[in-house]
Amino acid sequence: MFDFLANLWQLVRPYKTRLLLGVFFGIVAGLTAPLLMMTVKLAINLLFPDAGGASLARELASAPAWLRDYAAQLEASVPRGTRSPAALLAICAIPLVMFIRGAAGYLNLYCLHWASLRGINDLRIRLFGHLERLSSDFHNRNSTGELISRIYNDTLQLHATLTGPVSTIVAAPISIISLAAWLLAQEPRLTLVSLTVLPLCVVPISIYGRKLRRASEGLQNEAAGLTNLIHEAFSAIRVVKAYNLEDTMLGRFAAAGRRFSDHGMRAIRSLELPGPMIEFCGAIGVALIFATIAQRPGSPMKSGDFFSFIGALFLLYQPIKQLSRLHGELQRAKAASDRVFQMLELTPSVADPASPAPFRAAGADIVFDHVGFSYGEKSALVDFNLTIRAGQVVALVGQSGSGKTTVTNLLLRFIDPASGAIRIGGVDVREVGQHDLRSQIAIVTQDVVLFNETIRQNIGYGRTGATAAEIEQAARQAHAHQFILEKPEGYDTVVGEKGVTLSGGQRQRIAIARAILRNAPILVLDEATSALDNESERAVQEAFDRLMQGRTTLCIAHRLSTIQHADVIVVMDQGRIVETGRHAELLARNGIYRKLHDLSFQTAEGRVFTG
C-alpha cells in the first residue's frame, strides 16, 4: 500500500500547491464538526435554561479570559428581564458555521479534483506514449481493447481515488480526533463507554476490504474484455454482417456483460456492507450511553449538553463510516493502479543504444550478414545473406511463411536479429536511433493505414511540417490529385475510419503520396498491390514507378507481374535464399520461381475467367 500511495503522490506532485490547499480546506471542514456542536449546545442552553439558570459567562467558563471578559461586558449591558443578545449570537453562529463547513468542503473537493484531473491526464499521456514506444512483439501479444481499457478505465479508477478518498483521508481523521477530544472534555466517562464498540468497526473494514480488492481485479479484467469485444465487433462490422454474426456477437457481449455485472455486484457488496455495520455499532454505543445515564438518576447534564453530546457522537461515527469506504476505494484503486504501473515498468525488447551512431542512408548499401531469427521454436530466417546496392530495386518472392515480411521487420527494427547483423552504409542498425533509422525509410503496405482525418492530414503525416503545396505535389506524383479534387471537400475530405470512404486503389495512392512526401532514400513495398484489381493495380503501379526512382527499394510481392523489371529477384523458401537473378534468368532455370510464376499466371487466368 505504501508503494501505491507513493505512486499517487508522484502523480499529483507537480500540482502540490492546489493539493495542499485542498488538504488545508479539508482540515477546516473537519474542525467545523465540533464547532457546530458547540454552537448548538450554546444556543440550546441559553434559550432553554435549566433550573439553575444560564448565562453566557457560565457557558464560556473554559474559554480564554478575553472571551469571558467580553461575555461579561455583553451581559452587563443588557437590562434585567431582557433576552440576552448572546442567545441571538449563538443562533446566528449556527448557519455561519454551516456556511464555513460547506465552503471549506467545496474548496476541498475543487482543489483536489483540479490536481487529480491534471495528474491523471499526465498519467494517461505518459502511459499512451510508453505503450506506443514498446516493441512490436508487445502489441502482438496484447489486444487493442485491453490497452484502451488500461489507458482509460484503470486511470479513471485512480481519478476517483484521488478525489473522493483523498478528501476523506484529510477531513475524516480531523473530524474524528476533534470530536473525540471535545466529547472527552465534556463527558469523559460517557465518551469512553460509547467508544468501547469502536474496535468492532475494524472487523468489517478488514474483511470486506480484501474481498473488494479481489472483486475489483475481476471487474477491471472484465472491463478490458468488454472494451476489446466492442473494438473487435465494430472494426470487423463488414465480416459480422456478411456472415450473419450479429446474434453471435450479441451473445458474446451479453455473456461478458453478465460477468462484468457479477463482479460489479461483488464489489458493491464489499464496499457498502461495512457502512451499515458501523452504523449498528454506533447505535450500540448510543444505547450504552442511555443505559449508563439510566443507572444514575438525576443526571446533572443540561439539555443542551446532552443534545450536543449525542449529536457529536453521531457525527463521530459518520467519518468512521467514511474511512471504511476509504479503505475499500483504496483497494479498488490499487487493483487498477497495479496494472497501470506494471505496464509503465515494461521495457521495449528493441531499445536504442546509449550513444546512437550517426546515420545516413542516402547512397548506402544495405547488407544482411548471416542473419537468423525465430518466432519461438519456428525459424523464420536461417543464415540469411543479401546485399542491396544503393539505388537497386530488389524483390523478395516466395510462398507465405518463407520469411519475406520478417526481412522488412528486421530492416525497420521492429524486431532485432537473433544472430548476424544488418548494416546500412556499414553501420549496424542496432547502433542507430530508431527514430533516425525510420525517418530515412518509407513504407507502403498491403493494409493501408489511414486515420479518420482529412486527406491532407493523412498525406502530411509523411513529413511533419510539410506545406500544402508540397502535399499537393506529392499527391500529383502519386496520381491521386485528380480523384481528390472530385471529392466534395477536396483535400479537406475526411476519409473515415481506416479510409472507409475511399476505394482500395485510392487508399493505396494516398499511402504512396505519403511515402513520396517523406522523400526517404530507402523504400519498402510490402505486398502493396496484392489486394487491388487489375485496373487499380495499373494506376498504382505507375505511381510506384515514380516513387521508386532514385531510391533503394525492397519489394515484397505476391503478383510476380509487378516485379518483372526488378534489378534482382530473391526467391525465398523456409527462411533461406534459394534463387537470385533477374526475371528472365529465373524463368529459364525452371526452379521455384518458375513454379511460382506459372501458379501466379494460372491464378490470374482463372480470376479473369471467373470474373
Residue pairs with C-beta under 8 A, 6 or more apart in sequence:
1 330
1 334
4 330
4 333
4 334
4 337
4 338
7 337
7 341
8 158
8 161
8 162
8 166
8 337
11 119
11 120
11 122
11 123
11 158
11 162
12 19
12 115
12 116
12 118
12 119
12 162
14 118
14 119
14 122
15 114
15 115
15 118
15 119
16 115
18 111
18 112
18 114
18 115
19 111
19 112
19 115
21 107
21 111
22 107
22 108
22 109
22 110
22 111
22 112
22 114
22 115
22 166
22 167
22 170
23 108
23 170
25 104
25 105
25 107
25 108
25 111
26 104
26 108
26 112
26 167
26 170
26 171
26 174
27 170
27 171
27 174
28 100
28 104
28 108
29 101
29 104
29 105
29 108
29 171
29 174
29 175
30 170
30 171
30 172
30 173
30 174
30 175
30 178
30 319
31 174
31 175
31 178
32 97
32 98
32 100
32 101
32 104
33 101
33 175
33 178
33 179
33 312
33 315
33 319
34 178
34 179
34 181
34 182
34 312
35 97
36 94
36 97
36 98
36 101
36 315
37 179
37 182
37 308
37 311
37 312
37 315
38 182
38 308
39 90
39 93
39 94
39 97
40 94
40 304
40 307
40 308
40 311
41 304
41 305
41 307
41 308
42 59
42 90
42 93
42 304
43 87
43 90
43 91
43 93
43 94
43 304
44 303
44 304
44 307
44 308
45 54
45 59
45 302
45 303
45 304
45 305
46 54
46 56
46 59
46 84
46 86
46 87
46 90
46 304
47 87
47 91
48 303
48 304
50 302
50 303
54 302
55 75
55 84
56 71
56 74
56 75
56 84
56 86
57 68
57 71
57 72
57 75
60 67
60 68
60 71
61 68
62 185
63 71
71 86
74 84
74 85
74 86
75 84
75 86
78 84
78 85
105 171
108 167
108 170
108 171
109 163
109 167
112 162
112 163
112 166
112 167
113 163
115 162
116 159
116 162
116 163
116 166
117 159
119 162
120 155
120 156
120 158
120 159
120 162
123 155
123 158
123 340
124 151
124 152
124 155
126 344
127 150
127 151
127 155
127 340
127 343
127 344
128 151
130 343
130 344
130 346
131 138
131 147
131 150
131 151
131 343
133 348
134 346
134 348
135 348
135 349
135 350
135 414
135 415
136 350
136 409
136 414
136 415
137 349
137 415
138 346
138 348
138 349
143 228
143 231
143 232
144 228
144 231
145 224
145 225
145 226
145 227
145 228
145 229
145 230
145 231
145 232
146 224
146 225
146 227
146 228
148 227
148 228
148 231
149 220
149 223
149 224
149 227
149 228
150 224
150 339
150 340
150 343
152 227
153 220
153 223
153 224
153 227
153 336
154 220
154 336
154 337
154 339
154 340
155 336
155 340
157 216
157 220
157 332
157 333
157 335
157 336
157 337
158 333
158 336
158 337
158 340
160 329
160 332
160 333
161 329
161 330
161 332
161 333
164 329
165 325
165 326
165 329
165 330
165 333
168 319
168 322
168 323
168 325
168 326
169 323
169 326
171 319
172 319
172 320
172 322
172 323
172 326
173 319
173 323
175 315
175 316
175 318
175 319
176 316
176 319
176 320
176 323
179 312
179 315
179 316
179 319
180 191
180 195
180 316
182 312
183 190
183 191
183 194
183 309
183 312
183 313
183 316
184 191
184 192
186 305
186 308
186 309
187 301
187 305
187 309
189 292
190 289
190 292
190 293
190 309
193 285
193 288
193 289
193 292
194 285
194 286
194 288
194 289
194 313
195 285
196 285
196 288
197 281
197 282
197 284
197 285
197 288
198 281
198 285
198 320
200 281
201 277
201 278
201 281
201 320
201 324
204 273
204 274
204 277
204 278
204 324
205 274
205 323
205 324
205 327
205 328
208 269
208 270
208 271
208 273
208 274
208 328
209 270
209 327
209 328
209 331
210 331
211 266
211 269
211 270
212 267
212 270
212 271
212 328
212 331
212 332
213 331
213 332
213 334
213 335
214 266
215 263
215 264
215 266
215 267
215 270
216 267
216 331
216 332
216 335
216 336
217 335
218 263
218 266
219 260
219 263
219 264
219 267
220 335
220 336
220 339
222 256
222 259
222 260
222 263
223 260
225 256
225 259
225 260
226 253
226 256
226 257
226 260
229 249
229 252
229 253
229 256
230 253
233 240
233 249
233 253
235 498
239 245
240 246
240 249
267 332
270 328
271 325
271 328
271 329
271 332
274 321
274 324
274 325
274 328
275 321
275 324
275 325
278 317
278 320
278 321
278 324
279 317
279 321
281 317
282 313
282 314
282 316
282 317
282 320
285 313
285 317
286 310
286 313
286 314
289 309
289 310
289 313
293 299
293 301
299 306
301 309
349 415
349 416
350 413
350 414
350 415
350 416
350 434
352 433
352 434
353 430
353 431
353 432
353 433
356 431
356 432
356 433
356 436
357 427
357 431
357 432
359 424
359 425
359 427
359 432
359 433
359 436
359 437
359 440
360 425
360 440
361 424
361 425
361 440
361 441
361 520
361 521
361 522
361 552
362 440
362 521
363 390
363 391
363 425
363 521
364 390
364 424
364 425
364 426
364 521
364 552
365 387
365 388
365 389
365 390
365 424
365 425
366 387
366 388
366 411
366 422
366 423
366 424
366 522
366 552
366 554
367 386
367 387
367 388
367 422
367 423
367 424
368 384
368 385
368 386
368 387
368 407
368 410
368 420
368 422
369 385
369 420
369 421
369 422
369 423
370 383
370 384
370 385
370 419
370 420
370 421
371 381
371 383
371 384
371 385
371 410
371 417
371 419
371 420
371 421
371 422
372 379
372 381
372 382
372 383
372 384
372 417
372 418
372 419
372 420
373 379
373 380
373 381
373 406
373 410
373 415
373 417
373 418
373 419
374 380
374 418
379 574
379 575
380 403
380 406
380 575
381 403
381 406
381 407
381 410
381 417
381 575
381 576
382 574
382 575
382 576
383 420
383 576
384 403
384 407
384 420
384 575
384 576
384 577
385 577
386 394
386 407
386 570
386 577
388 394
388 552
388 554
388 568
389 552
389 567
390 552
391 550
391 551
391 552
392 552
392 553
392 567
392 568
393 548
393 553
393 555
393 563
393 565
393 566
393 567
393 568
394 553
394 554
394 555
394 566
394 567
394 568
394 569
394 570
395 555
395 556
395 557
395 563
395 566
395 568
395 569
395 570
396 404
396 407
396 554
396 555
396 556
396 557
396 570
396 572
397 404
397 556
397 557
397 560
397 563
397 569
397 570
397 571
397 572
397 593
397 596
398 404
398 571
398 572
398 573
398 592
398 596
399 573
399 596
401 574
402 572
402 573
402 574
402 575
403 572
403 574
403 575
403 576
404 556
404 572
405 526
405 556
406 415
406 575
407 554
407 556
408 443
408 524
408 526
408 554
408 556
409 415
410 416
410 417
410 422
411 422
411 429
411 441
411 522
411 524
411 554
412 437
412 438
412 441
412 443
412 524
413 429
413 430
413 434
413 437
413 438
416 430
421 428
421 430
422 428
422 429
422 430
423 429
424 432
424 437
424 522
429 437
439 520
440 520
440 521
440 522
441 520
441 522
441 523
441 524
442 462
442 514
442 515
442 516
442 518
442 519
442 520
442 522
442 523
442 524
442 551
443 515
443 523
443 524
443 525
443 526
444 508
444 511
444 512
444 515
444 523
444 524
444 525
444 526
444 528
444 544
444 547
445 511
445 526
445 527
445 528
446 526
446 527
446 528
446 529
446 530
446 531
447 531
448 499
448 507
448 508
448 510
448 511
449 498
449 511
450 458
450 495
450 498
450 499
450 502
450 507
450 510
450 511
451 457
451 458
451 461
451 495
452 494
452 495
452 496
452 497
452 498
453 494
453 495
454 489
454 491
454 492
454 493
454 494
454 495
455 475
455 484
455 487
455 490
455 491
455 492
455 493
455 495
455 510
456 468
456 471
456 491
456 492
458 495
458 499
458 510
458 514
459 466
459 471
459 474
459 475
459 510
459 513
459 514
459 517
460 466
460 471
460 517
461 514
462 474
462 513
462 514
462 515
462 516
462 517
462 518
463 470
463 517
463 518
463 519
466 474
466 517
468 491
470 517
471 491
471 513
471 517
472 481
472 491
474 513
474 514
474 516
474 517
475 481
475 484
475 491
475 509
475 510
475 513
477 513
477 516
477 543
477 546
477 547
478 509
478 510
478 512
478 513
478 516
478 543
478 546
478 547
479 509
479 539
479 540
479 542
479 543
480 506
480 509
480 510
480 512
480 513
480 543
483 506
483 509
484 490
484 491
484 493
487 493
493 501
494 501
495 501
495 502
495 507
495 510
496 502
499 506
499 507
499 510
502 510
503 536
504 531
504 532
504 533
504 536
505 532
505 533
505 535
505 536
505 537
505 539
505 540
508 528
508 529
508 532
508 536
508 540
509 539
509 540
509 543
511 528
512 540
512 543
512 544
512 547
515 523
515 547
516 546
516 547
520 551
521 551
521 552
522 551
522 552
522 553
522 554
523 547
523 548
523 551
523 552
523 553
523 554
524 553
524 554
524 555
525 544
525 553
525 554
525 555
525 556
525 557
526 556
527 556
527 557
527 558
528 540
528 544
528 555
528 557
529 537
529 540
529 541
529 544
529 557
529 559
529 562
530 557
530 558
530 559
532 540
537 559
537 562
541 562
544 562
555 562
555 563
555 566
557 563
558 600
559 600
559 604
560 583
560 596
560 597
560 600
561 600
561 604
563 569
563 583
564 583
565 583
566 582
566 583
567 582
568 580
568 581
568 582
569 579
569 580
569 581
569 582
569 583
569 586
569 593
570 577
570 579
570 580
571 577
571 578
571 579
571 580
571 586
571 591
571 592
571 593
571 596
572 578
573 592
578 591
578 592
579 586
579 589
579 591
579 592
579 593
581 589
586 593
586 594
586 597
587 593
587 594
587 597
